[in-house]
Amino acid sequence: MRVAILAESFLPHMNGVTGSVLQILRHLAAAGHETLVIAPRAGEVDADLHGARTALLRSVPLPTYPQVRVVFARAAHLGGILRAFAPDVVHLASPFVLGWQGAVAADALRIPVVAVYQTDVVAYAQKYGMPHATALVSSHVARLHRRATLTLAPSGASLRQLGDLGVDRLRLWGRGVDADRFAPHRRSTAWRRRIAADDVVVIGYVGRLAPEKQVADLAALRGIPGARLVVVGDGPSRAELEQQLPDAVFTGHLAGGELARALASFDVFVHPGESETFGQTIQEALASGVPVVATGVGGPVDLVRSSIDGWLYRPGDLDDLRARVVDLVGDPAKRLAFGLAARAAVVERSWERTVDALLGHYRHAIALRAIDDGLRSRSDRRPDPGGRAVEPAADWTRYVALGDSLTEGLCDTSRMIDGQHRGWADRLAQLLAHAQDGPFRYANLAVRSRRMQDLVHTQVPAALRLAPDLVSILIGANDLLTPRPDPAALAADVEVAVRQLHEGGCDVLLVTVFLPDRPAARVFAPRFAAFNAHLRRVAERTGARLLDLDAHPEIADPALWADDRVHLRPAGHRFVAYRAADTLGVPDAAALARLDAALHSEEDAPSDPRSWLVRDVLPWLWRRVRGRTAGDGLTAKHADYIVIGDDGVRSDVAAG
C-alpha cells in the first residue's frame, strides 16, 4: 500500500503528532508499505524516517509559539505532489490548515482520506484568549472531518465531541506505546538523587509548557510535605511557570532514553490538562509503572482507571487534585499496587498492533470511497477535458424548485425588470434546458421567509400536483435562526419530503444551507453544520443527489453576498447554479461557470452601512415586532410551469 501522510507538525519540532507519525512510518515500512510525508519545513531533519519520501513545504511560525509552523499550500500544488506519488490513501495527521488543503486535493483526485483527530484546536482557541474564534474553528473542524472519508478519534470523549459537531463516519483508534522503552526497569537512583533526597517523593509532569496544558494548576501541589515537583518539557509558558512554581525542578525538553528514565523515576505522574484528546504521556507513565493523577475529562478518562492505577479528579477542582496527590504521596503501598496495575493495563498496546489496526481503517476507507463514488454514479461518468469525471445529466423535462428567499432569487436582479428576481434555480433551469432536446418546463414555488413546515405542508403537495421529474430543495436557514432549533428534527422533515417526492416519481436535488463569512453569522455556524450533517445522512438513505456547499467554502466569501448581508448577489447565485448543474451532470458546467464569471464580472460597490441599517435591518425588526415576515401575502413567482425552449426562454425568465 502507498500512504501519503500530511502532518500539521513535523521534525525537528517533537510533539505528540510528530511522535505518532514517526511510529507509523516505522511500522508501515516494516510491513512493506511505501510512505510519503508532506509537512512544514522547520529545519534540518536528521532522524530515521524509515525510507519515507518527504515533501517539506515552506512554512511560517506562529507568533506566540514559533516552534509550531503553519503551511499555506494551495490545493493545486498538493494535488501535483499527490498525483506524482499516487497513494492508495491519504492520512491527515491532526489536520487543520494543511490538512484542509490536503483533503480538497485528495478529493479532487478521488483518493480516500483518513483524518486523525489528535488536537482539540477548539479548546486551544479558548485557552489562547480567542473566544470569538471558537465558533469559526468549530465550523472548520466539522467541515474538514466531514469531508474526510473516515475520521479516527483517540477516545470516547473525542468521538462524542466530533459527533456533536455533526461529524459522522467516526472510528475509535488510540495510540500505541513503546513498552520496551517506557518500563519500570528504567528507574534511575542516580537521576532521582540529582532531583531530591532519597526519601522524597517525586511528583512529575511531562508535556508542552503552554496555556492549553494548564500546567499552572500544579501550583496547587506546592508545599506537600516530603514531595518535590519536577516539570519536564518546554514551551512558550516556561518563564512564567518558573515564577509560579519556584520550588519545582524544570528539566527542559527530554526525549528518547532520557525521557524514559525520567518517567520511570517519578513516584506520581500528574496531568492537569482538560483539552486532551488522548494523553500519550499518561500512557507512557502507566507503561513505566507510575500511578497517574489526571483530570476526569477528555482523553484521560479512557486511560486512567480511578482507584486501580491512579485517580481522576474533578475537572477544575484544584483542592481535589491536591487531595488525590497527597493520598498517593503518603501511601507507598498504594503507589506500588497502582503502578503494577498501570503497567499491566497498557503493556499490550504496542505500536505494531496499533498500526495493524490503522491499516484496517485504511482498507475500510478505500472501500467507503468506492461506495461514495458509486452513490454519485461516478463509475458511469465521462471525463471532461480537465480529466475530471462527470455524470451524464438525466433526461429531465420538468423541474420544480422549492425553498425560501435564496431559491426565490432575492437580490439577483441581473437583467431583470424592476421588482423581479432571477436566482440560482432560474439559472439552473436554463442550464438544464440547454442540455436537453426539446422544450423544458420549470416552476419555482419558493417564497421568502418560508420555513420547513411550509415545505412539507404546502410546497411539496403543490409540486406533486405538477408531476415533475426533478425537484430541488434548499430550505432550513430561517428555522435555524430561531432561538432553539432542532437540526435533527428539521432534517427529518426534509427526509419526509424527499420520500414523498420519490414516491411521486421525482428525482431530488438537496442543497446544504450556508452562511456568509461574517462575525455576526459565526454564532450560528454549529447549528448549520449539524443540520448539514443530518442532510448528508438523508441523501445517503434516500438516494437524493446532494449539492454539499460545505465542500465549496468560497460560498462564504462576502463578495458573493448582497448588500443586505443575508442574500446572495448575482455572482453568488451563479456560483450555486453552476455547482448544482455540475452535481446534476450538465456537460461542461465547470467550464461554463468560468466563462460566465468572465462575462459578468460586475463589482457591485457595497452600500453605505447607514443605508443598510435603514433599508434592511429596521424593516426586519419592525416585522418581527408585529409578528410578520417578508413573505406574508406573497405567492410563488412561477406557481405553474413556464417553458424554456431551444430558442431561449419564454415567459419572464431572462435569457443570457
N, C-alpha and C positions, 0 to 999 in steps of 0.2 A: 504494500500500500504506500502511496505517496501522500505525505501530510504536510501542508503549509501551516505554520503556526505564526499568527500575528500577535505579538506581545506588546502590551501598552508600556511595559517597563522591561529593561534588559541590562545585561552587564555593561559596564563594571558595577552598576548600582545593584546591590544584592538585597532582595526583599522576598516576601512570600511568593509573588508572581514569578520572579526570576528563578527562585529555587525550584518551584514546581516545573517550570519549562525545562530546566536542566535535567531534572529527573526523568521527565517524559522523553527527552531526546535520548538519554542514556538507554532507557529500556526499549524504546522503539527501534533503536539501532541494533540492540542485542537480539531483537526478534526479526531482523532483516528488513525493516521498513526504511524508506527514504524520507528525509525531512528537509524543510526549508524554514528558516526563521526570518520573519520580517519584523523589524523592531527599530526603536530610536537609536541613532548613533550618539553615544555619550562619552566615548573614549576608547582606549585600546582594549580589545577582548583577547585575553591570552588563556582562557580556560579551555578545557577539553569539551568540544561541542559534539563529540561522538559522530563525526562525519557529516554533520548537518551543513547545508549551504546557508549562506546568510545574505540578506539584503537589508543593510543598515541604512536608515534614511535620515536625512538632515532633520534636526530637532531643535527645540528651544527649551530652556529651563523654566520651570515655574518660578516666578519672582520670590515667593515666600519659601520655596523648598527646591533649591537648584539641583539637588540630586535626582529629582523627578523631571523627566524630559517629555515633551509633547511633540508629536509629529502631525503636521497638517499636510497630508499627502492627498493628491487628487485621486479619485476612484479610477480614473483612466490610467494613471501611472501604475497603481496597484494591479489593475487588470492586466497590464502588459507583463508585470512580473509573474502573476499567477498563470497567465496563458503560456509563458515560456516554461514554467515548471510543470504544468499540467497535473495539479494534485487531484487525488480522489476525494479529499475532504479538506476543508479549511477550518482550523482550530483557532478561535479567538480567545486569547488569554486575558481575562479581566478587561473586556473591551469597553471603550468609551469614545475617544476621538479617532484614533487609528482604527479601532475595531469597527466603528460605523462605516468608514470608507471601505474597509475590507469586506464588510457584509454586502455593501452595494456592489462592489466589484465582483464578488463571488456570485451574487445573484444574477448579474448580467451574463456571466459565463455558465450559469446553471450548475454551479458546484455546490454540494451540500455544505452547510455551515453549522459547526458545533460551537456555541458560545459558552464559555465557562465563567460563571458569576463568582467573582472572588473578592471584589472590593465594594463595600457599601458606600458608593460615592454620594448618595443622598444624605447619609449621616455625616459624611465628611463636609459637605456644603454647610450643614448646620454648625458643625464644630469649628469651622473656619470663619464663622460670623457672616455667612451669606444666606440668611433665612429666606430672602426674597427669591433666591435662585432655586429653592428646593422643588417647587412645582415644575419648573423648567427641566431640572435634572431628572426628576421622576419621570416626566414625559419622555425624555430622551432615552433613559434606561429601558422603559417599557417598549418604546418603538424599536429600539435596537434588538432586544431579545425576542420580540415578536417576529422580527424579520429573519432571525436565525431559524434554521431547520429544526434545531434541537438546542435546548438550554440545560446545562448541568449546574446544579446548585449543591453546595457542600454540606448543608444542614437543613433540618426541618424548618428552622426559623427563616432561612433564606428562601425555601420553597414557598412558605406562606407569604413572605414579603413580595416575591415576584408574582405569585398568584393574585394578590390583592391589586397589583398594578395591571392585571389583565393579561399577563404572560401565560401562554399555555405551552404544551409540549415540554414539560419540565421533567427532569430525572434527577435523582439523588446520586451524586458522585463526590465522595470525600477525598481525602489526601492520604497518601502513603507516609510511612515513617521509616527511616533507616534505623532499625532496631539493633544493628551491629554498632553503628557509630554512637547512637544515643542509648546508653546502657548503664546500669548501676556500677559496673566494674571500672568505669571511667572516673569515679570519685577519686579526688586527689587531696591527700592530707596536706601536701606542700602548698597547694593552691589555697586551701582554707586558712592555713596559717598566715598567708600574706594578707588575708582579709580581716581575721579576728583571732582571738584566743581560742584554744581547743574546746572550751566549754560553752562557747557562744553559738546560738542557733542562727544559721544564715537564712535570711528571707530574701528570695531573689525574684527579679523581673527581667525578662528578655523581650526586646521589641523596639520598634521605632519610637523615638522621642519626639512625638508630635501631638497636637491638641486632641486629635480623634482617639488616641490611645488612653487618654485620661490618666496619665502617669502621675499627675499632681495629686490624685486621690490617695496615693501611697503616703502622703503626709499624715494620714490617719494612723499610720503604724509607728510614728515617732514615739520614742520613749518606752517601748515594750521592754521590760527587764530581761536581760540575758539574750538579746537578739541584735542582729546587725542587718541592715538593708543593703543589698547590692543591686545596682541597676546596670544591665548590660544592653548596650545599644547606642545609637547616635541619631541626631535629627535636629530640626530647627528649634526645638524647645529645650535643648540641653542646658544652655546657660541659665535660663530661667529656672529650670528644675534643680540645678545645683544650688541655687539660692534658696529654693523652697525646701530642699531636703539636705541640709548642711551636714547631717550625720551619716549620710549614705555614701557608699563607695561607688563611683562611676567608672566603669572599665573601658567605655567606648565600645566600638563595634568589634565583635568577636565572630569568627567563622571556623568551620571545619572542626579539627580536633580541639582547638581552644574553646569553642562554644560547647562542645560535648563535655569537656572536662568541667567547665563552669556549671552547666546544668546539673550534672551528676553530683556536684559538690554542694548544691543547695540542700537545705533541710525542708524548706517550704517554698513552693513557687506561687507567686501571686500575679493575677492578670485582671486589671480593673476595667478594661475597655468594654464599652457597651455596644459597639458597632462592628463587632467581629462576625464575619460570615462563617468562619470556621474556627481558627485559633491553632495554627500549626505549632507555635512554640509551646502551647499547652500540651499537645500530643507528644512533642519531643520531651517535655518534662516528665510526662507519665511514663514514656518508654525508659527514661533514666531512673525510674523508681522513686520519683519525688511526688509527694502529695500536692494537690493543687487547690488553691482558693481562687475562685473566679466569680464574676458577676452572673447572676442567674437569668441571662437574656442572651439571645443570639446563638452563635455557634457553640460556645462553651456548654450549653445545656445538653448537646449531643455527646460531649466528650467526658464531662466530669459527672461521676455518679455520686451524688451527695451522700455523705456518711459511709461511703465504701472506699473511694480512692481520693476523696477531697471534700470540699464544701462549696456550695453555691450560695452566695449571699444575696440579699435583696438588692436589686439594682438601685443605685443612688444612696443606699443606706450605709454610710461610712462607719457608723457605730457597729453595725452588723459585720462589716468587713473586718474591723479590728477584733471583734469578739471571736470570729472564726479563726483568725491567725493566732490569737492568744491561746485558743484551745489546743492548736497543734504545737505551738512553741512549748507549752507546758506539759506535753504528754508524749514522750519519746516512743512509748509502746504503740500508741495510736499512729504516730508518724511511720513507724516500721510496717504496721499492718496495712495502712493505706498505701504505702509505697509498693509493697508486694502485689497488692490488688491492681495498682495502676499499671505496673509492668505487664502483668498477665492480660490485662484488658486490651492492650494495643500491640503486643509483640507480633501478632499475626497480620497486622495491617501493613504488609510490605509494599514498597513501590512497584514491585513486579506484579503483584496481584492487582494493584490499583490501575496500572497501565493496561493490564489484560482487560479489566472492566471498561476502560476508556476505549479500547479497540472495539469492544462490543457496542458501545454507544456510537462510534464512527460508522460501523456497519448498519446500525439502526437508522442513522441519519441519511446514509446513502439510499436505503430502502424508502425512507419517508420522502426524500427529494423526488424519487421516481414516481411515487404516488401523487405528489403535488403536481408534477409535470403532467401526469395522466389526467388529473382532475381538471386541469386547464386545457386538456386536449392538445398539449404541445407536441405529442408524437405525430399528430396529424397536420401540424403547421408547416407551411412552406417558408423557406428562408427569404428574407428581403435582401436588397442589395448590400445592407450593412452586415449581413451574416446572422441576424437575429431571427428566431423562429416566430412566425406569425400564423395565428389560427384563422382559417378562412371564415369570412362572415357567413352566417346562416342566411337563408333566403327569406328574410323578414319583409313584410309589406305593410304591416300595421303596427305602429309604435305609439304607446301612451306613456307619458311622463307623469309621475306622482311626486308630491313633496310640498315644500313651503316656498318661501321667497327666493331661495337660491335657485330652485328649479323653475319658478315663475320667470326669473331672469332680472330681478330688480337691480337697477343701476347699470344694466347693459343696454344703453341707448344707441349703440353703434348702428348708424344707417337706419334708424327708426324715426317715425314721426313723433312729435311731442306727445308725451303721456303714454307711449308704448315701449315695451321692453323686449329684448331678444332672449338672451340667456343660453347657457350651455346646452340645454336639452333641444332648443330650436336648432342650434348649430349641429348637434349630433344627428338630428333628424335629417338635415340636409346632407351630411356625410354618408349616412346610411342609404339615402335615396340615390345618391350618385353611384353607390356600389351595387345597385340593383338594376335590372332591366324592367322597364315599365313604370307605371305610377306608384307612388309610395304615400301612404296615409299616416297622418300624425295628429295626435291630440295631446294637449297639456292641461292636466287637471289640477296642477299645483296652484296654491293660493298663499300669499304671505301670511305669516303668523300662525299657520296651521300646525297642529301637534299630532301625536301618534294616534289618538283616538279618532281624529278626522281622517287619517289614512285608513284605519281599519273599518270604520263605520260609514264613511262617505265616499272616499276616493276609490277604494278597491271595488266596491259594488258598482260604482259608475264605470270604472274601467272594464269590468267583466261584461257589462252591457254592450260595450263597443267591440267585444271579441277580438282583442289584439293578439298578435303573436310575439310581441316583445313589450315588456314594461320595465321602466326604470324607477327605483325608489331611492330618494335622498331625503331623509327626514330624521328628526330627533334632536336637533340643536335647540329648538325652543323648549323642549321638555327638559333638556339637560341644564338649562339656565335657570330653572326654578329652584327654590331653596333646598329641597331634599329629594332629588330624583332617584329612581331605582333603575340603573342601567340594565340590569338583568331582565327586569320586567318589561322595559321598553323593547329590548331585543326579542323577548318572547312574543310581543305583539307583531314585530316585523316578521317573525317566523310564521305566525298565523297568516299574515297577509301573503307571504310568499307561497305557502302551501295552497291557499285558496286560488291564487293566480295560476299555479302549476296545474291544479285540478281543472282550471278553465282553459288549459291548453297553451299557456303563455310561458315563454322564456322570461327570466327575470334578471335584471342587472341591479345589484346592490352597490351603493356608493357609501363609503365611510364618511363620517362627519369630520369637520376640520375647523381650526381656529387660526386667526392671524397671529403672527409673532409680535404681540404687543404685551406690555406688562399687565394691563388690566385683564387680558384674556387668560393669562397663565394660571390663575387660580382655578379655572375650570378644566385645565388640561387633564388631571387624573380621571375625572368622570367621563370626559370624551374618550380617553384611552380605554377605560373599562368597557364602555358601550361598544367601541370598535372591536375589542377583543371578542365580545359576545357575537357581534355581526359576523366575524370570521367563522365562528362555530356554526352559525345559522347557514352560511354559504356552504360549508362543508357538509352539513347534514341534509340540506335540501337540494344541492346541486346548482344553486343560483350562481351566476357569474358575479365576480367581485372586483370592483374598482377600489383598490385599497390605497387611498391617498396618503396614508402614513408612509407608504413606500416612495412618495414623491414630496419630500419636505419643502420643495420650492413653493408649494401651495400656501405656506405660511408667510411668504415674502410680502411685506406691506405694499410693495409695488403692484401686486395683483389685486389689492383691495381698494374699494371705492372710498370716497371722501367721508362717507358716513361711518366707516371703520368696522362695519358688520356685514357688508355685502361685497361681492366681487365686482371689480370694474371689467370692461370688455376683455382685457388681456387675461384676467382670471377665468372668465367664462370660456374663452378659447382654450386655455390650459386644460380645464376639466373636460371639455368636449373632445379634444383630441386624445386625451388619456382614455376616455370612455370608448372612443372609436377604436383605439388600439386594443383595448380589452375585448371588444366585440369582433375583432378581426378585420376591420376595414383596411383594405390594401393600402400600403404606403402611408398610413396615418401619421407616423412619426415624421416622415419627410414633409408631408403636407403641413404639419404643425410648424416646422421651421420656416417654411415658405410663407405661411400665413403671418407668423410673427414679424417677418421681414417686411411684409406688405402693409401691416397695420402697427407700425412702431410708434403709436401715439404715446406721448409722455404727458399725461394729464397732470397739470400742476395741482398740488394739494390746496385745499381751500383754507381760508383763514380759520384758525381754531375757534374764534368767536362766532363765525357763521355756522360752524359745525354744532356749536352749543345751541344756537337759536334754531337752526334748521332741523337738527336730528334729535338732540338729547331732550330739550324741553318738551317738544311734542310727544315724545315717547313717555316721559314722566307724567304728562297730563293724561295720556290714555290709560296708563297704569292706575292712576288715582281714581279714574272714572270706571275702572274695570273693563276697558275697551281694548281692542287690538287694531293694528293697522289693516287687518284683513276683514274687519266687520263690514258686512254688506257687499263684499266683492265676490264675484264668481270667476270661474276658470276662464283664462283668455282664449283657450281652444277647447271648449266643452265637447265639441264634436270634431270629427276628422276634417282636416284640410288636406289637400292633395298637393304633393310635391312631384312634378313631372320632369321628364328629361329636358324640357326647355327652360327649366328654372323652377321658381317657387310661386305657386298661385296663392290666393288669399293674402293674409297680412304677414307672412313670414318673409323677411327680406332676403334678397339674393346677395351673394358675394361676401 
